[in-house]
Amino acid sequence: MSLLRGLLTKLQEFLLPERSRNGAAGYTEPIDVLLAVYQRMSRLAAQIESHAELAPYPHVAERLHRIAREEHEIANRLKRIVGTLHGSIRERSLPPATGKNHWQRLIRDLEDQRDVDNILAQYEFTLIPQIPDTADLLHQIKSTHSLHRLSLQELIAVADPQASQT
């Protein structure tokens, strides 16, 4: 019986991560999650855009510009949803992360995108029932980010980690 209780506790922590072990404190409002995702996606889009400007080859720059445009488009859709539900959004301008070379910048872009995806995965089961308008957008973010991860992984695979490309 205690094994079953332990499994149910683990399942609840996985499906409802915003609840603490005692089920009370630690709840995060869905609008706060959406706002955090919007801010991170906006920062990521600006970061990828700045990294595109520093890319060593035109075809790499174009690919990064495309990814940044798609991130901006999704972030703007998310901003409209958050604005409708919450009102005005206070923009936070964080400087984009960087690296000493092209390879490190690509790694950072991939890691930051995974962070956004992890937040969405963590709260997806609570966001959709509470804010049904987000279902299509969350699905689009997941599929777009899957393609972006593949693109970034391909670019990382061919980049030279030892090069001092700026």
DSSP file (Angstrom, degrees, kcal/mol; ACC not computed):
  #  RESIDUE AA STRUCTURE BP1 BP2  ACC     N-H-->O    O-->H-N    N-H-->O    O-->H-N    TCO  KAPPA ALPHA  PHI   PSI    X-CA   Y-CA   Z-CA
    1    1 A M     >        0   0    0      0, 0.0     4,-2.3     0, 0.0     5,-0.2   0.000 360.0 360.0 360.0 -40.3    0.0    0.0    0.0
    2    2 A S  H  >  +     0   0    0      1,-0.2     4,-2.3     2,-0.2     5,-0.1   0.825 360.0  55.5 -68.2 -29.1    2.8    2.4    0.8
    3    3 A L  H  > S+     0   0    0      2,-0.2     4,-2.2     1,-0.2    -1,-0.2   0.928 108.9  47.0 -65.5 -44.3    4.4    1.7   -2.6
    4    4 A L  H  > S+     0   0    0      2,-0.2     4,-2.5     1,-0.2    -2,-0.2   0.905 111.5  50.8 -63.3 -42.3    1.1    2.7   -4.3
    5    5 A R  H  X S+     0   0    0     -4,-2.3     4,-2.3     1,-0.2    -1,-0.2   0.907 109.9  50.6 -61.6 -42.4    0.9    5.8   -2.2
    6    6 A G  H  X S+     0   0    0     -4,-2.3     4,-2.3     2,-0.2    -2,-0.2   0.901 110.6  48.8 -62.4 -41.7    4.4    6.8   -3.1
    7    7 A L  H  X S+     0   0    0     -4,-2.2     4,-2.5     2,-0.2    -2,-0.2   0.901 111.0  50.0 -65.3 -40.9    3.7    6.3   -6.8
    8    8 A L  H  X S+     0   0    0     -4,-2.5     4,-2.4     2,-0.2    -2,-0.2   0.883 110.1  50.9 -65.2 -37.6    0.5    8.4   -6.6
    9    9 A T  H  X S+     0   0    0     -4,-2.3     4,-2.4     2,-0.2    -2,-0.2   0.929 111.4  47.5 -63.7 -45.3    2.5   11.1   -4.8
   10   10 A K  H  X S+     0   0    0     -4,-2.3     4,-2.0     2,-0.2    -2,-0.2   0.909 111.8  50.6 -62.4 -42.1    5.1   11.1   -7.5
   11   11 A L  H  X S+     0   0    0     -4,-2.5     4,-2.8     1,-0.2     5,-0.3   0.906 110.4  49.3 -63.0 -42.0    2.5   11.2  -10.2
   12   12 A Q  H  X S+     0   0    0     -4,-2.4     4,-3.1     1,-0.2    -1,-0.2   0.907 109.9  51.4 -64.0 -41.5    0.8   14.1   -8.6
   13   13 A E  H  < S+     0   0    0     -4,-2.4    -1,-0.2     1,-0.2    -2,-0.2   0.872 113.8  45.6 -62.8 -35.6    4.1   16.0   -8.3
   14   14 A F  H  < S+     0   0    0     -4,-2.0    -2,-0.2    -5,-0.2    -1,-0.2   0.927 121.0  36.2 -72.5 -45.5    4.6   15.3  -12.0
   15   15 A L  H  < S+     0   0    0     -4,-2.8    -2,-0.2     1,-0.2    -3,-0.2   0.795 130.8  30.2 -80.9 -28.7    1.1   16.3  -13.2
   16   16 A L    ><  +     0   0    0     -4,-3.1     3,-1.6    -5,-0.3    -1,-0.2  -0.563  68.7 160.1-128.2  67.7    0.6   19.1  -10.7
   17   17 A P  T 3   +     0   0    0      0, 0.0    -1,-0.1     0, 0.0   106,-0.1   0.684  64.9  71.6 -67.4 -18.3    4.1   20.5  -10.1
   18   18 A E  T 3  S+     0   0    0    104,-0.2     2,-0.4    -3,-0.1    -5,-0.1   0.628  85.1  82.0 -76.0  -9.6    2.8   23.9   -8.8
   19   19 A R  S <  S-     0   0    0     -3,-1.6     7,-0.2    -7,-0.2     6,-0.1  -0.750  76.6-134.3 -95.0 141.2    1.6   22.2   -5.6
   20   20 A S    >   -     0   0    0      5,-1.2     3,-1.6    -2,-0.4    -1,-0.1  -0.207  38.1 -87.0 -81.2-179.6    4.0   21.5   -2.8
   21   21 A R  T 3  S+     0   0    0      1,-0.3    -1,-0.1     2,-0.1    -2,-0.0   0.828 130.3  49.1 -60.5 -32.5    4.1   18.3   -0.9
   22   22 A N  T 3  S-     0   0    0      3,-0.1    -1,-0.3     1,-0.0    -3,-0.0   0.473 111.3-121.9 -89.3   1.0    1.4   19.4    1.5
   23   23 A G  S <  S+     0   0    0     -3,-1.6    -2,-0.1     2,-0.2     3,-0.1   0.505  88.4  75.6  80.0   4.4   -0.8   20.5   -1.3
   24   24 A A  S >  S+     0   0    0      1,-0.1     3,-0.6    -5,-0.0    -1,-0.1   0.738  77.3  46.5-111.7 -83.3   -1.1   24.1   -0.2
   25   25 A A  T 3  S+     0   0    0      1,-0.2    -5,-1.2    -6,-0.1    -2,-0.2  -0.150  91.6  52.5 -67.1 158.1    1.7   26.6   -0.6
   26   26 A G  T 3   +     0   0    0      1,-0.3    -1,-0.2    -7,-0.2     2,-0.2   0.449  65.2 150.8  99.8   1.6    3.6   27.0   -3.8
   27   27 A Y    <   -     0   0    0     -3,-0.6     2,-0.5     1,-0.0    -1,-0.3  -0.469  30.8-155.2 -68.9 135.0    0.7   27.5   -6.2
   28   28 A T        -     0   0    0     -2,-0.2   -10,-0.1     3,-0.0     5,-0.0  -0.953  18.8-120.2-113.2 127.7    1.5   29.6   -9.2
   29   29 A E    >>  -     0   0    0     -2,-0.5     4,-1.7     1,-0.1     3,-0.7  -0.393  19.9-126.0 -64.0 139.2   -1.3   31.5  -11.0
   30   30 A P  H 3> S+     0   0    0      0, 0.0     4,-2.6     0, 0.0     5,-0.2   0.855 110.3  56.9 -56.0 -36.7   -1.6   30.5  -14.7
   31   31 A I  H 3> S+     0   0    0      1,-0.2     4,-2.4     2,-0.2     5,-0.1   0.866 104.6  52.4 -64.7 -34.4   -1.3   34.1  -15.8
   32   32 A D  H <> S+     0   0    0     -3,-0.7     4,-2.3     2,-0.2    -1,-0.2   0.873 109.0  49.9 -67.7 -36.8    2.0   34.4  -14.0
   33   33 A V  H  X S+     0   0    0     -4,-1.7     4,-2.6     2,-0.2    -2,-0.2   0.943 112.1  47.3 -64.8 -47.5    3.3   31.3  -15.8
   34   34 A L  H  X S+     0   0    0     -4,-2.6     4,-2.8     1,-0.2    -2,-0.2   0.896 111.7  50.8 -61.5 -39.9    2.2   32.7  -19.2
   35   35 A L  H  X S+     0   0    0     -4,-2.4     4,-2.5     2,-0.2    -1,-0.2   0.916 110.9  48.0 -64.0 -43.0    3.8   36.0  -18.3
   36   36 A A  H  X S+     0   0    0     -4,-2.3     4,-2.3     2,-0.2    -2,-0.2   0.898 112.7  48.8 -64.3 -40.4    7.1   34.3  -17.4
   37   37 A V  H  X S+     0   0    0     -4,-2.6     4,-2.8     2,-0.2     5,-0.2   0.922 111.0  50.8 -66.0 -42.8    7.0   32.3  -20.6
   38   38 A Y  H  X S+     0   0    0     -4,-2.8     4,-2.6     1,-0.2     5,-0.2   0.941 111.4  47.6 -58.4 -47.5    6.3   35.4  -22.7
   39   39 A Q  H  X S+     0   0    0     -4,-2.5     4,-2.2     1,-0.2    -1,-0.2   0.905 114.1  46.4 -63.0 -41.4    9.2   37.3  -21.1
   40   40 A R  H  X S+     0   0    0     -4,-2.3     4,-2.6     2,-0.2    -1,-0.2   0.894 113.1  49.3 -68.1 -38.8   11.6   34.4  -21.6
   41   41 A M  H  X S+     0   0    0     -4,-2.8     4,-2.6     2,-0.2    -2,-0.2   0.895 110.7  50.2 -68.4 -38.2   10.5   33.9  -25.2
   42   42 A S  H  X S+     0   0    0     -4,-2.6     4,-2.2    -5,-0.2    -2,-0.2   0.928 113.1  46.3 -63.2 -44.4   10.9   37.6  -25.9
   43   43 A R  H  X S+     0   0    0     -4,-2.2     4,-2.5    -5,-0.2    -2,-0.2   0.912 112.2  50.8 -63.8 -42.2   14.4   37.5  -24.5
   44   44 A L  H  X S+     0   0    0     -4,-2.6     4,-2.9     2,-0.2     5,-0.2   0.908 109.1  51.0 -62.7 -42.5   15.2   34.4  -26.4
   45   45 A A  H  X S+     0   0    0     -4,-2.6     4,-2.2     1,-0.2    -1,-0.2   0.926 113.0  45.1 -61.5 -44.9   14.0   35.9  -29.7
   46   46 A A  H  X S+     0   0    0     -4,-2.2     4,-2.4     2,-0.2    -1,-0.2   0.888 113.1  51.8 -65.2 -38.4   16.1   39.0  -29.1
   47   47 A Q  H  X S+     0   0    0     -4,-2.5     4,-2.2     2,-0.2    -2,-0.2   0.934 110.9  45.8 -64.0 -47.2   19.1   36.8  -28.1
   48   48 A I  H  X S+     0   0    0     -4,-2.9     4,-2.1     1,-0.2    -1,-0.2   0.889 111.6  53.9 -64.4 -38.0   18.9   34.6  -31.2
   49   49 A E  H  X S+     0   0    0     -4,-2.2     4,-1.5    -5,-0.2    -1,-0.2   0.924 109.7  46.6 -61.4 -44.2   18.5   37.8  -33.3
   50   50 A S  H  X S+     0   0    0     -4,-2.4     4,-0.8     1,-0.2    -1,-0.2   0.865 111.7  51.5 -67.3 -34.2   21.7   39.2  -31.8
   51   51 A H  H  < S+     0   0    0     -4,-2.2     4,-0.4     1,-0.2     3,-0.3   0.824 104.3  57.7 -71.0 -30.2   23.5   35.9  -32.3
   52   52 A A  H >< S+     0   0    0     -4,-2.1     3,-1.0     1,-0.2    -1,-0.2   0.879 101.5  56.1 -64.4 -37.0   22.4   35.9  -36.0
   53   53 A E  H 3< S+     0   0    0     -4,-1.5    -1,-0.2     1,-0.2    -2,-0.2   0.779 111.6  43.6 -64.9 -25.3   24.1   39.3  -36.4
   54   54 A L  T 3< S+     0   0    0     -4,-0.8    -1,-0.2    -3,-0.3    -2,-0.2   0.414  84.0 127.9 -99.1   0.3   27.4   37.7  -35.2
   55   55 A A    <   -     0   0    0     -3,-1.0     6,-0.1    -4,-0.4   111,-0.1  -0.282  59.5-136.1 -62.2 142.0   27.1   34.4  -37.2
   56   56 A P  S    S+     0   0    0      0, 0.0    -1,-0.1     0, 0.0    -4,-0.0   0.674  84.1  43.5 -75.6 -16.9   30.2   33.6  -39.2
   57   57 A Y  S  > S-     0   0    0      1,-0.1     4,-2.4     0, 0.0     3,-0.3  -0.971  76.6-128.6-133.0 145.1   28.3   32.6  -42.4
   58   58 A P  H  > S+     0   0    0      0, 0.0     4,-2.6     0, 0.0     5,-0.2   0.870 108.6  52.6 -60.2 -39.1   25.3   34.2  -44.2
   59   59 A H  H  > S+     0   0    0      2,-0.2     4,-1.7     1,-0.2     5,-0.1   0.850 110.8  48.0 -68.3 -31.5   23.3   30.9  -44.4
   60   60 A V  H  > S+     0   0    0     -3,-0.3     4,-2.4     2,-0.2    -1,-0.2   0.913 111.1  50.9 -70.9 -43.3   23.7   30.4  -40.7
   61   61 A A  H  X S+     0   0    0     -4,-2.4     4,-2.6     1,-0.2    -2,-0.2   0.914 109.8  50.2 -59.7 -43.5   22.7   34.0  -40.0
   62   62 A E  H  X S+     0   0    0     -4,-2.6     4,-2.2     1,-0.2    -1,-0.2   0.904 110.0  50.0 -62.9 -41.7   19.6   33.6  -42.2
   63   63 A R  H  X S+     0   0    0     -4,-1.7     4,-2.1     2,-0.2    -1,-0.2   0.912 112.8  46.4 -63.7 -42.6   18.6   30.4  -40.4
   64   64 A L  H  X S+     0   0    0     -4,-2.4     4,-2.6     2,-0.2    -2,-0.2   0.882 110.0  53.7 -67.7 -38.3   19.0   32.2  -37.0
   65   65 A H  H  X S+     0   0    0     -4,-2.6     4,-2.5     2,-0.2    -2,-0.2   0.908 108.8  50.1 -60.9 -41.2   17.0   35.2  -38.2
   66   66 A R  H  X S+     0   0    0     -4,-2.2     4,-2.3     2,-0.2    -2,-0.2   0.926 110.9  48.2 -63.2 -45.2   14.2   32.9  -39.3
   67   67 A I  H  X S+     0   0    0     -4,-2.1     4,-2.3     1,-0.2    -2,-0.2   0.924 112.1  49.8 -60.9 -44.3   14.1   31.2  -35.9
   68   68 A A  H  X S+     0   0    0     -4,-2.6     4,-2.6     1,-0.2    -2,-0.2   0.905 109.3  51.6 -62.6 -42.0   14.1   34.6  -34.1
   69   69 A R  H  X S+     0   0    0     -4,-2.5     4,-2.4     1,-0.2    -1,-0.2   0.922 110.8  48.0 -60.2 -44.2   11.2   35.8  -36.3
   70   70 A E  H  X S+     0   0    0     -4,-2.3     4,-2.2     2,-0.2    -1,-0.2   0.882 111.2  50.5 -65.7 -37.7    9.2   32.8  -35.4
   71   71 A E  H  X S+     0   0    0     -4,-2.3     4,-2.7     2,-0.2    -2,-0.2   0.915 110.5  49.8 -64.7 -42.5   10.0   33.2  -31.7
   72   72 A H  H  X S+     0   0    0     -4,-2.6     4,-2.4     2,-0.2    -2,-0.2   0.914 109.7  51.6 -61.4 -43.1    8.9   36.9  -31.9
   73   73 A E  H  X S+     0   0    0     -4,-2.4     4,-1.8     2,-0.2    -2,-0.2   0.926 113.1  43.7 -60.7 -45.9    5.6   35.9  -33.6
   74   74 A I  H  X S+     0   0    0     -4,-2.2     4,-2.5     1,-0.2    -1,-0.2   0.916 112.7  52.4 -66.6 -42.3    4.8   33.3  -31.0
   75   75 A A  H  X S+     0   0    0     -4,-2.7     4,-2.4     1,-0.2    -1,-0.2   0.888 108.1  52.0 -61.1 -38.3    5.8   35.7  -28.2
   76   76 A N  H  X S+     0   0    0     -4,-2.4     4,-1.9     2,-0.2    -1,-0.2   0.882 109.0  49.4 -66.9 -37.8    3.5   38.4  -29.6
   77   77 A R  H  X S+     0   0    0     -4,-1.8     4,-1.9     2,-0.2    -2,-0.2   0.923 112.6  48.0 -63.9 -42.9    0.6   36.0  -29.7
   78   78 A L  H  X S+     0   0    0     -4,-2.5     4,-2.8     1,-0.2    -2,-0.2   0.884 108.2  55.2 -63.9 -38.9    1.3   35.0  -26.1
   79   79 A K  H  X S+     0   0    0     -4,-2.4     4,-2.9     1,-0.2    -1,-0.2   0.890 106.0  51.6 -62.1 -39.8    1.5   38.7  -25.2
   80   80 A R  H  X S+     0   0    0     -4,-1.9     4,-2.2     2,-0.2    -1,-0.2   0.910 111.2  47.3 -64.5 -41.2   -2.0   39.3  -26.7
   81   81 A I  H  X S+     0   0    0     -4,-1.9     4,-2.1     2,-0.2     5,-0.2   0.945 115.0  45.4 -64.0 -47.3   -3.4   36.5  -24.6
   82   82 A V  H  X>S+     0   0    0     -4,-2.8     4,-3.0     1,-0.2     5,-0.6   0.913 112.7  51.6 -63.1 -42.3   -1.7   37.7  -21.4
   83   83 A G  H  X5S+     0   0    0     -4,-2.9     4,-1.7    -5,-0.2    -1,-0.2   0.882 109.4  49.9 -61.7 -39.4   -2.7   41.3  -22.1
   84   84 A T  H  <5S+     0   0    0     -4,-2.2    -1,-0.2    -5,-0.2    -2,-0.2   0.900 120.5  35.2 -65.1 -41.2   -6.3   40.2  -22.6
   85   85 A L  H  <5S+     0   0    0     -4,-2.1    -2,-0.2    -5,-0.2    -1,-0.2   0.801 134.3  22.0 -82.7 -30.5   -6.3   38.3  -19.3
   86   86 A H  H  <5S-     0   0    0     -4,-3.0     2,-0.4     1,-0.3    -3,-0.2   0.660  95.1-130.2-115.4 -22.8   -4.1   40.5  -17.2
   87   87 A G     << +     0   0    0     -4,-1.7    -1,-0.3    -5,-0.6    -2,-0.1  -0.806  69.0  14.0 100.6-147.4   -4.1   44.0  -18.7
   88   88 A S        -     0   0    0     -2,-0.4     2,-0.5    -4,-0.1    -4,-0.0  -0.284  69.5-138.9 -67.9 150.3   -0.9   45.8  -19.5
   89   89 A I        -     0   0    0    -54,-0.0     2,-0.8   -10,-0.0    -1,-0.1  -0.937   7.4-137.7-112.7 127.4    2.4   44.0  -19.4
   90   90 A R        -     0   0    0     -2,-0.5     2,-0.2     1,-0.0    -2,-0.0  -0.756  25.2-136.1 -84.4 115.4    5.5   45.5  -17.9
   91   91 A E        -     0   0    0     -2,-0.8     2,-0.5     2,-0.0   -52,-0.0  -0.502  13.4-157.0 -74.2 136.3    8.3   44.8  -20.3
   92   92 A R        -     0   0    0     -2,-0.2     2,-0.9     2,-0.0   -49,-0.0  -0.965   4.2-153.2-112.6 125.3   11.5   43.6  -18.7
   93   93 A S        +     0   0    0     -2,-0.5    -2,-0.0     3,-0.0   -54,-0.0  -0.845  18.2 176.2-103.8 105.5   14.6   44.2  -20.8
   94   94 A L        -     0   0    0     -2,-0.9     3,-0.1     1,-0.0    -2,-0.0  -0.859  36.9-107.8-102.8 140.3   17.3   41.7  -19.9
   95   95 A P        -     0   0    0      0, 0.0   -48,-0.1     0, 0.0     2,-0.0  -0.412  41.1-104.4 -66.4 141.8   20.5   41.6  -21.9
   96   96 A P        -     0   0    0      0, 0.0     2,-0.1     0, 0.0   -52,-0.1  -0.358  35.8-111.3 -65.5 145.0   20.8   38.7  -24.2
   97   97 A A        -     0   0    0     -3,-0.1     2,-0.3     8,-0.1    12,-0.0  -0.407  41.9-175.7 -71.3 153.4   23.2   35.9  -23.1
   98   98 A T        -     0   0    0     -2,-0.1     2,-0.3    10,-0.0    -1,-0.0  -0.787  15.3-148.5-139.8-177.7   26.3   35.6  -25.1
   99   99 A G        -     0   0    0     -2,-0.3     6,-0.1    67,-0.1     3,-0.0  -0.938  34.7-103.5-150.3 169.5   29.4   33.4  -25.5
  100  100 A K  S    S+     0   0    0     -2,-0.3     2,-0.3     2,-0.0     3,-0.0   0.714 101.0  13.5 -76.0 -17.1   33.0   33.8  -26.5
  101  101 A N  S  > S-     0   0    0      1,-0.1     4,-1.9    65,-0.1    65,-0.2  -0.914  87.5 -91.9-147.3 176.7   32.3   32.2  -29.9
  102  102 A H  H  > S+     0   0    0     63,-0.6     4,-2.2    -2,-0.3     5,-0.2   0.882 120.2  53.8 -57.6 -44.8   29.6   31.2  -32.3
  103  103 A W  H  > S+     0   0    0     57,-0.4     4,-2.2     1,-0.2    -1,-0.2   0.916 109.0  47.9 -60.7 -46.1   29.4   27.6  -31.0
  104  104 A Q  H  > S+     0   0    0      1,-0.2     4,-2.2     2,-0.2    -1,-0.2   0.863 109.9  53.0 -65.3 -35.4   28.9   28.8  -27.4
  105  105 A R  H  X S+     0   0    0     -4,-1.9     4,-2.3     2,-0.2    -1,-0.2   0.911 109.4  48.8 -66.1 -40.5   26.2   31.2  -28.4
  106  106 A L  H  X S+     0   0    0     -4,-2.2     4,-2.4     2,-0.2    -2,-0.2   0.905 110.0  51.5 -64.7 -41.2   24.3   28.4  -30.2
  107  107 A I  H  X S+     0   0    0     -4,-2.2     4,-2.6     1,-0.2    -1,-0.2   0.923 110.2  49.6 -59.8 -44.2   24.6   26.2  -27.1
  108  108 A R  H  X S+     0   0    0     -4,-2.2     4,-2.7     2,-0.2     5,-0.2   0.901 109.1  51.7 -62.6 -42.0   23.2   29.0  -25.0
  109  109 A D  H  X S+     0   0    0     -4,-2.3     4,-2.1     1,-0.2    -1,-0.2   0.923 111.6  47.2 -60.6 -44.2   20.3   29.5  -27.4
  110  110 A L  H  X S+     0   0    0     -4,-2.4     4,-2.1     2,-0.2    -2,-0.2   0.918 113.0  48.2 -64.7 -44.0   19.5   25.8  -27.3
  111  111 A E  H  X S+     0   0    0     -4,-2.6     4,-1.9     1,-0.2    -2,-0.2   0.909 111.7  49.5 -63.6 -42.3   19.7   25.7  -23.5
  112  112 A D  H  X S+     0   0    0     -4,-2.7     4,-1.8     1,-0.2    -1,-0.2   0.872 110.2  51.0 -66.9 -35.9   17.5   28.8  -23.1
  113  113 A Q  H  X S+     0   0    0     -4,-2.1     4,-2.4    -5,-0.2    -1,-0.2   0.901 108.0  52.3 -67.3 -39.1   14.9   27.3  -25.4
  114  114 A R  H  X S+     0   0    0     -4,-2.1     4,-2.5     1,-0.2    -2,-0.2   0.869 105.3  56.4 -63.3 -35.6   14.9   24.1  -23.4
  115  115 A D  H  X S+     0   0    0     -4,-1.9     4,-1.9     2,-0.2    -1,-0.2   0.924 108.2  46.9 -61.3 -44.1   14.3   26.2  -20.3
  116  116 A V  H  X S+     0   0    0     -4,-1.8     4,-2.2     1,-0.2    -2,-0.2   0.930 112.6  50.0 -61.9 -45.6   11.2   27.7  -21.8
  117  117 A D  H  X S+     0   0    0     -4,-2.4     4,-2.6     1,-0.2    -2,-0.2   0.867 108.0  53.5 -62.4 -36.9   10.0   24.3  -23.0
  118  118 A N  H  X S+     0   0    0     -4,-2.5     4,-2.2     2,-0.2    -1,-0.2   0.897 107.7  50.2 -66.0 -40.1   10.5   22.9  -19.5
  119  119 A I  H  X S+     0   0    0     -4,-1.9     4,-1.7     2,-0.2    -2,-0.2   0.935 112.7  47.1 -62.3 -45.5    8.4   25.6  -17.9
  120  120 A L  H  X S+     0   0    0     -4,-2.2     4,-1.4     1,-0.2    -2,-0.2   0.918 112.5  48.8 -63.3 -43.0    5.6   24.9  -20.4
  121  121 A A  H  < S+     0   0    0     -4,-2.6     4,-0.4     1,-0.2    -1,-0.2   0.878 109.2  54.1 -63.9 -36.6    5.8   21.1  -19.9
  122  122 A Q  H  < S+     0   0    0     -4,-2.2    -1,-0.2     1,-0.2  -104,-0.2   0.858 122.1  26.7 -65.5 -36.2    5.7   21.6  -16.1
  123  123 A Y  H >X S+     0   0    0     -4,-1.7     4,-2.4    -5,-0.1     3,-1.2   0.390  89.0 102.9-110.9   2.1    2.5   23.7  -16.2
  124  124 A E  H 3X S+     0   0    0     -4,-1.4     4,-1.9     1,-0.3    -1,-0.1   0.880  79.5  54.5 -55.7 -42.7    0.7   22.5  -19.4
  125  125 A F  H 34 S+     0   0    0     -4,-0.4    -1,-0.3     1,-0.2    -2,-0.1   0.720 116.5  37.5 -69.4 -19.7   -1.8   20.3  -17.5
  126  126 A T  H <> S+     0   0    0     -3,-1.2     4,-1.2     2,-0.1    -1,-0.2   0.721 112.5  56.7-100.5 -25.5   -2.9   23.2  -15.4
  127  127 A L  H  X S+     0   0    0     -4,-2.4     4,-3.2    -7,-0.2     7,-0.2   0.945 102.8  52.4 -69.7 -47.9   -2.8   26.0  -18.0
  128  128 A I  H  < S+     0   0    0     -4,-1.9     7,-0.2     1,-0.2     6,-0.2   0.915 111.4  44.0 -62.1 -47.2   -5.1   24.5  -20.6
  129  129 A P  H  4 S+     0   0    0      0, 0.0    -1,-0.2     0, 0.0    -2,-0.2   0.878 121.1  41.1 -65.5 -33.4   -8.0   23.8  -18.3
  130  130 A Q  H  < S+     0   0    0     -4,-1.2    -2,-0.2     1,-0.3    -3,-0.1   0.815 130.6  25.0 -84.7 -30.3   -7.8   27.2  -16.6
  131  131 A I    ><  +     0   0    0     -4,-3.2     3,-2.2    -5,-0.2    -1,-0.3  -0.699  69.0 179.6-132.7  80.8   -7.0   29.2  -19.8
  132  132 A P  T >  S+     0   0    0      0, 0.0     3,-1.6     0, 0.0     4,-0.4   0.744  74.0  72.0 -57.8 -26.0   -8.5   27.2  -22.7
  133  133 A D  T 3> S+     0   0    0      1,-0.3     4,-0.5     2,-0.1     3,-0.2   0.672  90.5  62.6 -63.1 -14.7   -7.4   29.9  -25.2
  134  134 A T  H <> S+     0   0    0     -3,-2.2     4,-3.2    -7,-0.2     5,-0.3   0.626  76.8  87.3 -87.4 -12.2   -3.8   28.7  -24.7
  135  135 A A  H <> S+     0   0    0     -3,-1.6     4,-2.1    -4,-0.2     5,-0.2   0.925  93.2  41.0 -56.5 -51.5   -4.2   25.1  -26.0
  136  136 A D  H  > S+     0   0    0     -4,-0.4     4,-2.4     1,-0.2    -1,-0.2   0.907 116.7  49.7 -64.5 -41.0   -3.6   25.9  -29.6
  137  137 A L  H  X S+     0   0    0     -4,-0.5     4,-2.8     2,-0.2    -2,-0.2   0.916 109.9  50.1 -65.6 -42.6   -0.8   28.3  -28.8
  138  138 A L  H  X S+     0   0    0     -4,-3.2     4,-2.4     1,-0.2    -1,-0.2   0.896 111.0  50.3 -63.1 -38.8    1.0   25.8  -26.5
  139  139 A H  H  X S+     0   0    0     -4,-2.1     4,-2.3    -5,-0.3    -1,-0.2   0.915 111.5  48.3 -63.5 -42.3    0.7   23.1  -29.2
  140  140 A Q  H  X S+     0   0    0     -4,-2.4     4,-2.9     2,-0.2     5,-0.3   0.907 110.4  51.3 -64.8 -41.5    2.2   25.5  -31.7
  141  141 A I  H  X S+     0   0    0     -4,-2.8     4,-2.9     1,-0.2     5,-0.3   0.934 110.5  49.3 -60.6 -45.6    5.0   26.5  -29.4
  142  142 A K  H  X S+     0   0    0     -4,-2.4     4,-1.7     1,-0.2    -2,-0.2   0.930 115.3  42.2 -61.0 -46.5    5.8   22.8  -28.8
  143  143 A S  H  X S+     0   0    0     -4,-2.3     4,-1.6     2,-0.2    -1,-0.2   0.902 116.7  47.5 -70.5 -39.5    5.9   21.9  -32.5
  144  144 A T  H  X S+     0   0    0     -4,-2.9     4,-2.4     1,-0.2    -2,-0.2   0.921 112.3  49.6 -65.9 -43.5    7.8   25.1  -33.5
  145  145 A H  H  X S+     0   0    0     -4,-2.9     4,-2.9    -5,-0.3    -1,-0.2   0.829 105.2  58.2 -66.5 -30.9   10.4   24.6  -30.7
  146  146 A S  H  X S+     0   0    0     -4,-1.7     4,-1.8    -5,-0.3    -1,-0.2   0.931 110.1  43.5 -62.0 -44.2   10.9   21.0  -31.7
  147  147 A L  H  X S+     0   0    0     -4,-1.6     4,-2.3     2,-0.2    -2,-0.2   0.891 113.3  51.8 -67.1 -39.5   11.9   22.3  -35.2
  148  148 A H  H  X S+     0   0    0     -4,-2.4     4,-3.0     2,-0.2     5,-0.2   0.905 107.2  52.8 -64.3 -41.2   14.0   25.0  -33.7
  149  149 A R  H  X S+     0   0    0     -4,-2.9     4,-2.7     1,-0.2    -1,-0.2   0.923 109.7  48.9 -60.1 -43.4   15.8   22.5  -31.5
  150  150 A L  H  X S+     0   0    0     -4,-1.8     4,-2.3     2,-0.2    -2,-0.2   0.925 112.4  48.0 -61.7 -44.1   16.6   20.4  -34.5
  151  151 A S  H  X S+     0   0    0     -4,-2.3     4,-2.5     2,-0.2    -2,-0.2   0.934 113.5  46.6 -62.1 -46.4   17.9   23.5  -36.4
  152  152 A L  H  X S+     0   0    0     -4,-3.0     4,-2.6     1,-0.2    -1,-0.2   0.900 111.5  51.6 -64.2 -39.9   20.1   24.6  -33.5
  153  153 A Q  H  X S+     0   0    0     -4,-2.7     4,-2.3    -5,-0.2    -1,-0.2   0.897 110.3  49.1 -63.6 -39.5   21.4   21.1  -33.0
  154  154 A E  H  X S+     0   0    0     -4,-2.3     4,-1.3     2,-0.2    -2,-0.2   0.920 112.2  48.0 -64.4 -43.4   22.4   20.9  -36.7
  155  155 A L  H  X S+     0   0    0     -4,-2.5     4,-1.0     1,-0.2    -2,-0.2   0.886 112.2  49.6 -65.4 -37.7   24.1   24.3  -36.5
  156  156 A I  H  < S+     0   0    0     -4,-2.6     3,-0.5     1,-0.2    -1,-0.2   0.899 105.7  57.8 -65.6 -40.2   25.9   23.2  -33.3
  157  157 A A  H  < S+     0   0    0     -4,-2.3    -1,-0.2     1,-0.2    -2,-0.2   0.827 113.7  37.4 -61.8 -32.4   27.1   20.0  -35.0
  158  158 A V  H  < S+     0   0    0     -4,-1.3    -1,-0.2    -3,-0.1    -2,-0.2   0.548  97.0  97.8 -98.4  -7.3   28.8   21.8  -37.8
  159  159 A A  S  < S-     0   0    0     -4,-1.0     3,-0.1    -3,-0.5    -3,-0.0  -0.502  77.6-120.8 -78.8 150.6   30.1   24.7  -35.7
  160  160 A D    >   -     0   0    0     -2,-0.2     3,-1.0     1,-0.1   -57,-0.4  -0.826  16.4-161.3 -94.0 112.4   33.7   24.6  -34.6
  161  161 A P  T 3  S+     0   0    0      0, 0.0    -1,-0.1     0, 0.0   -57,-0.1   0.715  91.1  50.1 -67.3 -18.2   33.8   24.8  -30.8
  162  162 A Q  T 3  S+     0   0    0     -3,-0.1     2,-0.0   -59,-0.0    -2,-0.0   0.593  86.1 107.6 -93.6 -12.1   37.5   25.8  -30.8
  163  163 A A    <   -     0   0    0     -3,-1.0   -60,-0.2     1,-0.1   -61,-0.1  -0.347  65.8-142.1 -69.6 146.3   37.1   28.6  -33.4
  164  164 A S        +     0   0    0    -63,-0.1    -1,-0.1   -62,-0.1     2,-0.1  -0.111  45.1 154.1 -98.2  36.5   37.4   32.1  -32.1
  165  165 A Q              0   0    0     -5,-0.2   -63,-0.6     1,-0.1   -62,-0.1  -0.416 360.0 360.0 -63.7 137.3   34.7   33.2  -34.5
  166  166 A T              0   0    0    -65,-0.2    -1,-0.1    -2,-0.1   -67,-0.1   0.476 360.0 360.0 -88.7 360.0   33.0   36.3  -33.1
